[in-house]
Amino acid sequence: ELETINEELHSSNEELVSLNEELRERTLEATQTSGFLASVLGSMSAAMIVLDRDLIVLVWNRMAEELWGMRSEEAVGLPFLQLDVGFPVMELEAPLRAFLEEELDDYRTTLRAVSRRGRSVTVDVVLTPFSVEHDRWQGVVMLMTVREP
C-alpha cells in the first residue's frame, strides 16, 4: 500500500514539475509581450490614452506623461473625466459616451488646452473604439497630437 502511495506521489510530483515548467514558459512569454507593448507605446509620437467602458484610464503612454505632466502610475485607474491636467476632458464626455453606446465609429476634433509647461496648445484628438470581444466594444483608444504653431 505504501509503495502504491509512493508511486502516486511520484507521478503527481512529475505532473507538478511539468505544470511548473509550462507556467514558467508562459510567464516568460507574457513578460516579453508586455515589454514589447510597452516599447511600442513608449515610442509613439502621439499621446495615447486607453479607456475602459467606465472611462477609467487603462493606458497612459510616455507622450501623455510628457504632454499633461501626469505619470502613468498616477493616471492609470483614475476616471478620465475627473483628471485635472490642463486638457478639457469634459468636452469629450458626449463623444466618449456615444462610443460606448456604439453610436460612433470614430471621432475627430481639435481642442485648445494648456500643456504641463503652462503653454497654450492646440490638440488634435482622434477617438477609436477597441474590442476584446467580438460583439461589444470594450473601450476607447484616444490619440492626441499637438499642432505645431
ZAMI-918998 format. One line per field, with one value per residue (C-alpha): residue in one letter; x, y, z; residue number from 1. Coordinates in nm, 4 decimals. Layout:
// ZAMI-918998
residu: A,...
X: X,...
Y: Y,...
Z: Z,...
num: NUM,...
This chain:
// ZAMI-918998
residu: E,L,E,T,I,N,E,E,L,H,S,S,N,E,E,L,V,S,L,N,E,E,L,R,E,R,T,L,E,A,T,Q,T,S,G,F,L,A,S,V,L,G,S,M,S,A,A,M,I,V,L,D,R,D,L,I,V,L,V,W,N,R,M,A,E,E,L,W,G,M,R,S,E,E,A,V,G,L,P,F,L,Q,L,D,V,G,F,P,V,M,E,L,E,A,P,L,R,A,F,L,E,E,E,L,D,D,Y,R,T,T,L,R,A,V,S,R,R,G,R,S,V,T,V,D,V,V,L,T,P,F,S,V,E,H,D,R,W,Q,G,V,V,M,L,M,T,V,R,E,P
X: 0.0000,0.2828,0.4525,0.1356,0.1008,0.4672,0.4194,0.1130,0.3042,0.5934,0.3530,0.1828,0.5228,0.6167,0.2895,0.3602,0.7103,0.5659,0.2968,0.5554,0.7745,0.4767,0.3863,0.7452,0.7366,0.4030,0.5267,0.8318,0.6076,0.3796,0.6800,0.8204,0.4818,0.4386,0.7868,0.7160,0.3855,0.5492,0.8210,0.5677,0.3551,0.6627,0.7952,0.4742,0.4957,0.1307,-0.0155,-0.2162,-0.4782,-0.6923,-1.0165,-1.2388,-1.6206,-1.6380,-1.3966,-1.1244,-0.7693,-0.6091,-0.3097,-0.1306,0.1797,0.5034,0.3843,0.0689,0.3009,0.5094,0.2118,-0.0036,0.2558,0.0963,0.2882,0.1295,0.1343,-0.0755,-0.3248,-0.3953,-0.7002,-0.8483,-1.1702,-1.0645,-1.3377,-1.2047,-0.8450,-0.7108,-0.4313,-0.4945,-0.6910,-1.0665,-1.1668,-1.5344,-1.5551,-1.5047,-1.7708,-2.0519,-1.8472,-1.6952,-2.0383,-2.1601,-1.8729,-1.9733,-2.3282,-2.1711,-2.3311,-1.9950,-1.7263,-1.4646,-1.4448,-1.2024,-1.1859,-0.9454,-0.9342,-0.7438,-0.5577,-0.2753,0.0305,0.2152,0.4560,0.1683,0.1793,-0.1427,-0.1618,-0.3963,-0.4548,-0.5942,-0.7848,-0.8865,-1.1125,-1.1455,-1.3117,-1.1303,-1.2802,-1.1594,-1.4844,-1.6334,-1.9833,-1.9159,-1.6713,-1.4613,-1.3418,-1.1893,-0.8403,-0.7604,-0.4710,-0.3655,-0.1195,-0.0144,-0.0321,0.2807,0.2224
Y: 0.0000,0.2405,0.1511,0.2403,0.5690,0.6441,0.5794,0.8053,1.0810,1.0428,1.0651,1.3724,1.5334,1.4772,1.6406,1.9387,1.9748,1.9695,2.2257,2.4462,2.4408,2.5308,2.8150,2.9408,2.9411,3.1247,3.3798,3.4457,3.4879,3.7280,3.9279,3.9527,4.0565,4.3156,4.4537,4.4699,4.6521,4.8977,4.9641,5.0288,5.2575,5.4402,5.5069,5.6627,6.0311,6.0845,6.0821,5.7614,5.7073,5.3950,5.3985,5.1100,5.1100,5.3039,5.5660,5.4548,5.5051,5.1724,5.3032,5.6377,5.6370,5.8340,6.1119,6.1579,6.1927,6.4486,6.6481,6.6527,6.6183,6.3175,5.9904,5.6685,5.5339,5.8334,5.8244,5.4535,5.3501,5.7007,5.8188,6.0132,6.2748,6.3668,6.4301,6.7797,6.8001,7.1175,6.9311,6.9990,6.6389,6.7258,6.8382,6.4741,6.3324,6.3260,6.1613,5.9131,5.8094,5.7854,5.5455,5.3238,5.3152,5.2273,5.5287,5.6409,5.4505,5.7203,6.0800,6.3620,6.7050,6.9847,7.1343,7.4115,7.3090,7.4059,7.1779,7.0797,7.3627,7.6123,7.6676,7.7108,7.4298,7.3090,6.9353,6.7125,6.4265,6.1010,5.8543,5.4970,5.2007,4.8884,4.5478,4.2460,4.0614,4.0398,4.1509,4.4580,4.7444,4.7317,5.0889,5.3766,5.4494,5.8205,5.9631,6.3234,6.5176,6.8758,7.1016,7.2940,7.6726
Z: 0.0000,0.0856,-0.2403,-0.4359,-0.2497,-0.3172,-0.6897,-0.6957,-0.5169,-0.7598,-1.0550,-0.9033,-0.8474,-1.2126,-1.3197,-1.0928,-1.2356,-1.5870,-1.4983,-1.3281,-1.6408,-1.8597,-1.6239,-1.6344,-2.0171,-2.0278,-1.7750,-1.9925,-2.2997,-2.1093,-1.9873,-2.3397,-2.4812,-2.2083,-2.2765,-2.6486,-2.5920,-2.3508,-2.6078,-2.8855,-2.6691,-2.5427,-2.8914,-3.0225,-3.1108,-3.0108,-2.6630,-2.6309,-2.3657,-2.3495,-2.1515,-2.0493,-2.0683,-1.7412,-1.8831,-1.6437,-1.7724,-1.8703,-2.0670,-2.0400,-2.2587,-2.2284,-2.4609,-2.2495,-1.9499,-2.1358,-2.2615,-1.9476,-1.6715,-1.5042,-1.4778,-1.5959,-1.2408,-1.1328,-1.4222,-1.4694,-1.2707,-1.2470,-1.4142,-1.7244,-1.6852,-1.3406,-1.4458,-1.3889,-1.6441,-1.8427,-2.1080,-2.1334,-2.0630,-2.0160,-2.3805,-2.4754,-2.2447,-2.5044,-2.7829,-2.5356,-2.4146,-2.7771,-2.8446,-2.5579,-2.6928,-3.0311,-3.1954,-3.3377,-3.5279,-3.4970,-3.3854,-3.4574,-3.3026,-3.2238,-2.8760,-2.7023,-2.3880,-2.1562,-2.1550,-1.8401,-1.9114,-1.8964,-2.2722,-2.4675,-2.7256,-2.9966,-2.9730,-3.2472,-3.0861,-3.2547,-3.0760,-3.1975,-3.0298,-2.9257,-2.8847,-2.6951,-2.7522,-3.0999,-3.0081,-2.7937,-2.7760,-2.4638,-2.4552,-2.6427,-2.7740,-2.7734,-2.9737,-2.9158,-3.1234,-3.0635,-3.3649,-3.4307,-3.4185
num: 1,2,3,4,5,6,7,8,9,10,11,12,13,14,15,16,17,18,19,20,21,22,23,24,25,26,27,28,29,30,31,32,33,34,35,36,37,38,39,40,41,42,43,44,45,46,47,48,49,50,51,52,53,54,55,56,57,58,59,60,61,62,63,64,65,66,67,68,69,70,71,72,73,74,75,76,77,78,79,80,81,82,83,84,85,86,87,88,89,90,91,92,93,94,95,96,97,98,99,100,101,102,103,104,105,106,107,108,109,110,111,112,113,114,115,116,117,118,119,120,121,122,123,124,125,126,127,128,129,130,131,132,133,134,135,136,137,138,139,140,141,142,143,144,145,146,147,148,149
